[in-house]
């Protein structure tokens, strides 16, 4: 399918201070995205079983934290690309750590595409074939003759998540063999060095050891000096695994520290700090889910759970167990990324219009005030002249500014 790119937008990105080197061919797919640093974007080509590392042009760092408030981004994308909104399938979201520019991986019909979106709504399609790049082959990937639910090909799960840490790209997904769930470690810059480990977990709601189901979302974190994989699986075990165990050819067992709820696919595991008014940082992990509310857990609780024996007995289907988390009302989220020190960026379905939005959530709050109509929104409402009432006024004013409603500040 040919996509009528806006030439001026495309050339603005693709021709900016780049060496005249192009990759041999376009990727067959563009699924999971991950930044190594501000100039390196990893793109998973699940169909071809490759990871591409693209060198991005230099761009000025964003010194000011600016939230995204782009409702109906799916309609804007369709207009920019000259296609119907229904032709666009969203795959992933990543944020450049220096510029705060959002990168989206899409399918337009059967054509893979990566676009950038800025806070003011400027959309720029990227011609990936114009960028200097290197690639790594995953090898031993799932076979296309295997399908799930009749029409979902197994190679679509070749890469379920990427995370980059200290010169190593961690790649979770399916492979061939007796143990289908694999976790690969690929050195970057790519030099052919790859470690591949098979992973099994105890799924307490299923009451069985599971070796096939892949990690669906993960984050590499430091828990008291121990580099640890925090991984979430479908239906929804939360697992920790010391990275030191992931030797090439190893078969390792993760420690199931929680069952977060049944009938759910986790979408993202994010780690970040939240700062109080005195500038003191508290670190958290947020598990964002497709069918459930998000789950928030502190690093202290996560560290304690990782050092515990974990779950070893069955858990009833409608029960949660293990590590306790706070439930966060982030509904309709499709993908999310750590935007900056203040915000999490989300690609989410607008439950009123059905369109896809690209909007930020403030860390420590995890909701968008404009999605509610409450007592506070009536024109004759008066805040109480108490510390609590005035605290609410300040909080509401901050949220109104975040979400583009500065004229409503009192």
C-alpha positions as CSV (number, residue, x, y, z in Angstrom):
1,X,0.0,0.0,0.0
2,X,1.5,3.3,-1.0
3,X,1.2,6.1,1.6
4,X,1.1,9.7,0.2
5,X,3.6,11.3,2.6
6,X,3.8,15.0,3.1
7,X,7.2,15.5,1.4
8,X,8.1,18.6,3.4
9,X,7.5,16.8,6.7
10,X,9.4,13.8,5.6
11,X,12.4,15.6,4.3
12,X,12.6,17.8,7.5
13,X,13.4,14.7,9.5
14,X,15.1,12.4,7.1
15,X,17.6,14.8,5.6
16,X,18.7,16.6,8.8
17,X,22.5,16.3,9.2
18,X,22.8,12.6,8.3
19,X,25.6,10.7,6.6
20,X,24.5,9.5,3.1
21,X,24.1,5.9,4.2
22,X,20.9,3.9,3.8
23,X,19.8,0.5,4.9
24,X,19.4,-2.1,2.2
25,X,15.6,-2.4,2.6
26,X,12.7,-1.2,4.6
27,X,11.7,-3.3,7.6
28,X,9.0,-5.8,7.1
29,X,7.3,-4.7,10.3
30,X,7.7,-2.0,13.0
31,X,6.4,-3.3,16.3
32,X,8.1,-2.5,19.6
33,X,10.1,0.7,20.1
34,X,12.8,1.5,22.6
35,X,15.3,4.3,23.0
36,X,19.0,3.5,23.8
37,X,19.8,7.2,24.2
38,X,18.5,10.3,22.5
39,X,20.2,9.5,19.2
40,X,19.4,5.7,19.0
41,X,16.0,4.2,18.3
42,X,15.5,0.5,18.4
43,X,12.7,-0.8,16.2
44,X,11.6,-4.5,16.4
45,X,10.9,-6.1,13.1
46,X,9.0,-9.1,14.4
47,X,8.1,-10.5,11.0
48,X,11.8,-10.6,9.9
49,X,13.1,-11.5,13.3
50,X,15.4,-8.5,13.4
51,X,16.1,-5.6,15.7
52,X,17.1,-2.3,13.9
53,X,19.0,0.4,15.6
54,X,18.5,3.7,13.8
55,X,20.7,6.8,14.3
56,X,18.5,9.9,14.7
57,X,19.5,13.4,13.7
58,X,20.6,15.9,16.4
59,X,17.8,17.9,17.9
60,X,17.7,20.4,20.7
61,X,16.9,19.0,24.1
62,X,13.6,20.1,25.7
63,X,14.4,22.0,28.9
64,X,10.8,22.6,29.9
65,X,8.4,19.9,30.8
66,X,5.3,20.2,28.6
67,X,2.3,17.8,28.7
68,X,0.7,16.3,25.6
69,X,-3.0,17.1,25.2
70,X,-3.7,15.8,21.7
71,X,-7.2,14.4,21.6
72,X,-8.1,12.6,18.4
73,X,-4.5,12.0,17.3
74,X,-5.8,9.1,15.2
75,X,-7.8,11.5,13.1
76,X,-4.8,13.9,12.7
77,X,-2.6,11.0,11.6
78,X,-5.2,9.9,9.1
79,X,-5.4,13.4,7.6
80,X,-1.6,13.8,7.5
81,X,-1.0,10.4,5.9
82,X,-4.0,10.7,3.5
83,X,-5.7,7.5,4.6
84,X,-8.8,6.5,6.5
85,X,-8.6,6.4,10.2
86,X,-9.7,2.8,10.2
87,X,-6.6,1.9,8.1
88,X,-4.3,2.8,11.0
89,X,-3.2,0.1,13.5
90,X,-1.1,1.4,16.5
91,X,1.8,-0.8,17.7
92,X,3.9,1.1,20.2
93,X,4.9,4.4,21.7
94,X,8.3,5.7,22.9
95,X,9.5,9.1,24.0
96,X,12.9,10.6,23.1
97,X,14.5,11.1,26.5
98,X,16.1,14.5,25.5
99,X,13.5,16.1,23.2
100,X,10.3,14.6,24.7
101,X,9.1,14.0,21.1
102,X,6.8,11.0,20.9
103,X,7.6,8.2,18.4
104,X,4.7,6.0,17.3
105,X,5.0,2.7,15.4
106,X,2.0,2.0,13.1
107,X,0.7,-0.2,10.4
108,X,-1.2,1.7,7.6
109,X,-2.9,-1.2,5.9
110,X,0.0,-3.7,5.6
111,X,2.7,-1.0,5.5
112,X,4.8,-0.4,8.6
113,X,5.5,3.2,9.6
114,X,7.2,5.2,12.4
115,X,6.1,8.8,12.9
116,X,7.0,11.5,15.4
117,X,4.5,13.7,17.2
118,X,5.4,16.9,19.1
119,X,3.3,18.5,21.9
120,X,1.9,21.1,19.4
121,X,0.6,18.2,17.3
122,X,3.1,18.3,14.5
123,X,3.2,14.9,12.8
124,X,6.3,13.8,10.8
125,X,6.5,10.4,9.1
126,X,10.0,9.0,9.1
127,X,11.6,7.4,6.1
128,X,13.5,4.6,7.9
129,X,15.4,3.7,4.8
130,X,17.1,7.1,4.8
131,X,18.6,6.6,8.3
132,X,22.0,5.2,9.1
133,X,21.3,1.9,11.0
134,X,22.6,-1.4,12.1
135,X,20.7,-4.6,12.8
136,X,20.8,-7.8,14.9
137,X,19.1,-11.0,14.0
138,X,17.1,-12.8,16.7
139,X,17.3,-16.3,15.2
140,X,15.1,-19.2,16.2
141,X,11.9,-17.2,16.0
142,X,8.3,-18.5,16.1
143,X,7.0,-20.2,12.9
144,X,4.4,-18.5,10.7
145,X,2.4,-21.8,10.3
146,X,1.5,-21.5,14.0
147,X,-1.5,-19.3,14.8
148,X,-3.5,-18.3,17.8
149,X,-7.3,-17.9,17.6
150,X,-7.2,-18.9,14.0
151,X,-5.8,-15.6,12.6
152,X,-3.1,-14.4,14.9
153,X,0.3,-15.6,13.6
154,X,2.9,-16.7,16.2
155,X,5.6,-14.3,14.7
156,X,3.5,-11.4,15.9
157,X,4.9,-12.4,19.3
158,X,8.5,-12.7,18.2
159,X,9.2,-9.5,20.2
160,X,6.8,-8.6,23.0
161,X,9.0,-6.0,24.7
162,X,12.3,-4.3,24.6
163,X,14.3,-2.6,27.4
164,X,17.8,-1.1,27.1
165,X,20.2,-1.0,30.1
166,X,23.9,-0.3,30.3
167,X,24.9,-1.3,26.8
168,X,22.5,-4.3,26.6
169,X,19.2,-4.6,24.8
170,X,16.8,-7.1,26.5
171,X,14.4,-8.7,24.1
172,X,11.4,-10.8,25.3
173,X,9.2,-12.9,23.1
174,X,8.5,-16.3,21.5
175,X,11.0,-18.7,19.9
176,X,11.0,-22.3,18.7
177,X,11.9,-25.2,20.9
178,X,10.5,-26.9,24.0
179,X,10.6,-23.7,26.1
180,X,9.0,-21.1,23.9
181,X,9.3,-18.1,26.2
182,X,12.8,-16.5,25.7
183,X,14.7,-13.5,27.0
184,X,17.6,-12.4,24.9
185,X,20.4,-10.0,25.7
186,X,22.0,-8.3,22.7
187,X,25.1,-6.1,23.2
188,X,24.9,-2.7,21.6
189,X,26.6,-1.5,19.4
190,X,25.7,-4.7,17.7
191,X,28.7,-7.0,17.4
192,X,27.0,-10.4,17.0
193,X,27.1,-11.0,20.8
194,X,23.7,-12.4,22.0
195,X,22.7,-14.4,25.0
196,X,19.5,-16.3,24.9
197,X,17.7,-17.8,28.0
198,X,14.5,-19.7,28.3
199,X,12.2,-18.6,31.2
200,X,9.6,-20.4,33.2
201,X,7.3,-19.2,35.9
202,X,4.7,-20.5,38.4
203,X,1.4,-19.1,37.4
204,X,-0.6,-19.3,40.6
205,X,-4.0,-18.7,39.1
206,X,-3.4,-21.5,36.6
207,X,-1.7,-23.6,39.2
208,X,1.1,-24.8,36.9
209,X,4.6,-24.1,35.7
210,X,4.4,-22.2,32.4
211,X,7.2,-22.3,29.8
212,X,5.5,-21.1,26.6
213,X,3.7,-17.9,27.5
214,X,6.2,-15.0,26.9
215,X,6.8,-12.0,29.0
216,X,4.4,-9.3,27.8
217,X,5.9,-6.3,29.4
218,X,9.2,-5.7,31.4
219,X,11.5,-3.2,32.9
220,X,15.1,-3.6,34.0
221,X,15.6,-2.0,37.4
222,X,18.2,-1.8,40.2
223,X,16.9,-3.2,43.4
224,X,19.5,-2.5,46.1
225,X,22.3,-3.1,43.7
226,X,20.8,-6.1,42.0
227,X,20.0,-5.6,38.3
228,X,16.5,-7.2,38.1
229,X,14.0,-8.0,35.4
230,X,10.5,-7.0,36.5
231,X,8.2,-8.8,34.1
232,X,4.4,-9.1,33.7
233,X,2.6,-11.9,32.0
234,X,-0.9,-12.3,30.7
235,X,-3.5,-13.0,33.4
236,X,-1.4,-11.4,35.4
237,X,1.6,-12.8,37.2
238,X,4.2,-10.2,38.2
239,X,7.7,-11.8,38.3
240,X,11.2,-10.8,39.2
241,X,14.4,-12.3,37.9
242,X,18.0,-11.3,38.6
243,X,19.7,-10.4,35.3
244,X,22.8,-12.3,36.5
245,X,21.1,-15.6,35.9
246,X,20.5,-14.9,32.2
247,X,23.4,-16.7,30.8
248,X,23.5,-18.0,27.3
249,X,21.6,-21.3,27.0
250,X,20.3,-21.1,30.6
251,X,16.9,-22.2,31.6
252,X,15.8,-19.9,34.5
253,X,12.8,-19.6,36.7
254,X,11.3,-16.3,37.7
255,X,10.1,-15.5,41.2
256,X,6.3,-14.9,41.0
257,X,5.8,-12.1,43.6
258,X,2.2,-11.3,42.8
259,X,-1.0,-12.2,41.0
260,X,-2.5,-8.9,39.9
261,X,-5.8,-10.2,38.4
262,X,-7.2,-12.6,35.9
263,X,-8.3,-12.0,32.3
264,X,-5.8,-9.2,31.5
265,X,-2.9,-8.5,29.3
266,X,-0.2,-6.2,30.8
267,X,0.9,-3.4,28.3
268,X,3.8,-1.7,30.0
269,X,6.0,-1.9,33.1
270,X,7.5,1.6,33.8
271,X,9.9,2.6,36.6
272,X,10.3,6.3,37.6
273,X,10.8,8.7,40.5
274,X,8.1,11.0,42.0
275,X,9.5,14.1,43.7
276,X,7.8,15.8,46.7
277,X,7.8,19.6,47.4
278,X,11.2,19.4,49.0
279,X,12.7,17.6,46.0
280,X,12.9,14.2,47.7
281,X,12.5,11.3,45.3
282,X,10.4,8.1,45.8
283,X,10.8,5.4,43.2
284,X,7.9,3.4,41.8
285,X,7.0,0.7,39.3
286,X,3.7,1.1,37.4
287,X,2.1,-1.8,35.6
288,X,-0.3,-0.6,32.9
289,X,-2.9,-3.1,31.9
290,X,-5.3,-3.5,28.9
291,X,-8.3,-4.9,30.7
292,X,-7.7,-3.7,34.3
293,X,-6.7,-0.6,36.2
294,X,-3.0,0.1,36.5
295,X,-1.0,-1.2,39.5
296,X,1.5,1.0,41.3
297,X,4.1,-0.4,43.7
298,X,7.0,1.3,45.6
299,X,10.6,0.2,45.1
300,X,10.8,-0.7,48.7
301,X,7.9,-3.1,48.5
302,X,9.2,-4.5,45.2
303,X,12.7,-5.1,46.7
304,X,11.2,-6.9,49.7
305,X,9.0,-9.0,47.5
306,X,11.9,-9.9,45.1
307,X,13.8,-11.2,48.1
308,X,10.9,-13.3,49.3
309,X,10.2,-16.9,48.4
310,X,7.3,-15.8,46.1
311,X,4.0,-17.6,45.4
312,X,4.1,-21.4,45.3
313,X,0.4,-22.3,46.0
314,X,-2.6,-21.9,43.8
315,X,-4.7,-18.7,43.9
316,X,-8.4,-18.5,43.1
317,X,-9.2,-16.9,39.8
318,X,-10.9,-13.8,41.2
319,X,-8.3,-13.2,43.9
320,X,-5.1,-11.2,44.0
321,X,-2.1,-12.5,46.0
322,X,1.4,-11.6,47.0
323,X,2.8,-8.1,46.7
324,X,0.1,-5.5,47.4
325,X,-0.3,-2.7,44.9
326,X,-2.3,0.5,44.6
327,X,-4.9,0.5,41.9
328,X,-4.6,3.4,39.6
329,X,-7.6,4.6,37.4
330,X,-5.9,4.7,34.0
331,X,-8.6,3.3,31.7
332,X,-8.4,2.9,28.0
333,X,-4.6,3.1,27.8
334,X,-3.2,1.3,24.8
335,X,0.5,2.2,25.2
336,X,2.6,4.3,27.6
337,X,6.1,5.7,28.1
338,X,8.1,7.6,30.6
339,X,7.9,11.2,29.2
340,X,10.1,13.2,31.6
341,X,10.4,13.9,35.3
342,X,6.8,15.0,35.7
343,X,4.7,13.1,33.2
344,X,3.8,9.7,31.8
345,X,2.8,9.9,28.1
346,X,-0.1,7.6,27.0
347,X,-1.7,6.6,23.8
348,X,-5.2,5.9,24.9
349,X,-8.7,5.3,23.5
350,X,-11.1,8.1,24.1
351,X,-14.1,6.4,25.8
352,X,-16.4,9.2,24.6
353,X,-15.4,9.6,20.9
354,X,-13.7,6.3,20.2
355,X,-10.7,8.1,18.7
356,X,-7.1,7.6,19.9
357,X,-5.6,10.3,22.1
358,X,-2.0,11.2,22.9
359,X,-2.1,12.7,26.4
360,X,0.1,13.0,29.5
361,X,-0.6,12.0,33.0
362,X,1.1,13.7,35.9
363,X,3.2,11.4,38.0
364,X,1.9,11.1,41.6
365,X,-1.6,11.8,40.4
366,X,-2.3,9.4,37.5
367,X,-5.6,10.8,36.3
368,X,-6.8,13.6,34.0
369,X,-9.2,15.9,35.8
370,X,-10.9,16.9,32.5
371,X,-12.3,13.4,32.1
372,X,-14.6,14.0,35.1
373,X,-17.5,16.3,35.8
374,X,-17.9,16.7,39.5
375,X,-19.0,19.1,42.3
376,X,-15.9,21.2,41.8
377,X,-16.8,22.1,38.2
378,X,-20.1,23.9,38.8
379,X,-19.7,27.7,38.3
380,X,-21.1,28.6,41.7
381,X,-18.7,26.2,43.6
382,X,-16.7,27.8,46.4
383,X,-13.6,26.1,47.8
384,X,-13.6,25.9,51.6
385,X,-11.3,28.4,53.4
386,X,-9.5,25.6,55.1
387,X,-6.1,24.1,54.5
388,X,-7.7,21.1,52.8
389,X,-10.0,23.3,50.7
390,X,-7.2,25.6,49.5
391,X,-5.0,22.6,48.9
392,X,-7.7,21.2,46.5
393,X,-7.8,24.6,44.8
394,X,-4.1,24.5,44.1
395,X,-4.2,20.9,43.0
396,X,-7.1,21.6,40.6
397,X,-5.4,24.7,39.2
398,X,-2.3,22.7,38.5
399,X,-4.3,20.0,36.7
400,X,-6.2,22.5,34.7
401,X,-3.0,24.0,33.5
402,X,-1.6,20.6,32.7
403,X,-4.6,19.7,30.5
404,X,-4.8,22.9,28.6
405,X,-7.6,24.7,30.5
406,X,-5.6,27.6,32.0
407,X,-8.6,29.9,31.5
408,X,-10.5,27.9,34.2
409,X,-7.8,28.5,36.9
410,X,-9.2,30.2,40.0
